Amino acid sequence: MMFKLGVLLTICLLLFPLTALQLDWDQPGDHMLDISSEIDDRWFDPVRKCCMRPICMCPCCIGP
């Protein structure tokens, strides 16, 4: 009986691994909230979606 439970548990863990659960802050949309909250609203340009500071180290200003 214990062998069958072990096999069933193994199959369940292979089919539904614990790492498949969605974690907080692992999606790109979650990180955009952090970036926009760090930028001062007086310097933010909604058209460019970036700040208008003369010296800017934001990811959107550095860009590829």
HURABEL-V551793 format. One record per pair of residues at least 4 apart in sequence whose ideal C-beta (glycine too) atoms are under 7 Angstrom apart, sorted by sequence separation. I is the first residue (numbers start at 0). J is the second residue. If there is no record, write none. Layout:
i=I j=J
i=I j=J
This chain:
i=0 j=4
i=1 j=5
i=2 j=6
i=3 j=7
i=4 j=8
i=5 j=9
i=6 j=10
i=7 j=11
i=8 j=12
i=9 j=13
i=10 j=14
i=11 j=15
i=12 j=16
i=15 j=19
i=27 j=31
i=30 j=34
i=31 j=35
i=32 j=36
i=33 j=37
i=34 j=38
i=38 j=42
i=39 j=43
i=57 j=61
i=24 j=29
i=38 j=43
i=44 j=49
i=50 j=55
i=55 j=60
i=56 j=61
i=44 j=50
i=43 j=50
i=44 j=51
i=50 j=57
i=42 j=50
i=49 j=57
i=42 j=51
i=42 j=52
i=49 j=59
i=50 j=60
i=48 j=59
i=49 j=60
i=38 j=50
i=38 j=57
i=34 j=57
i=34 j=58
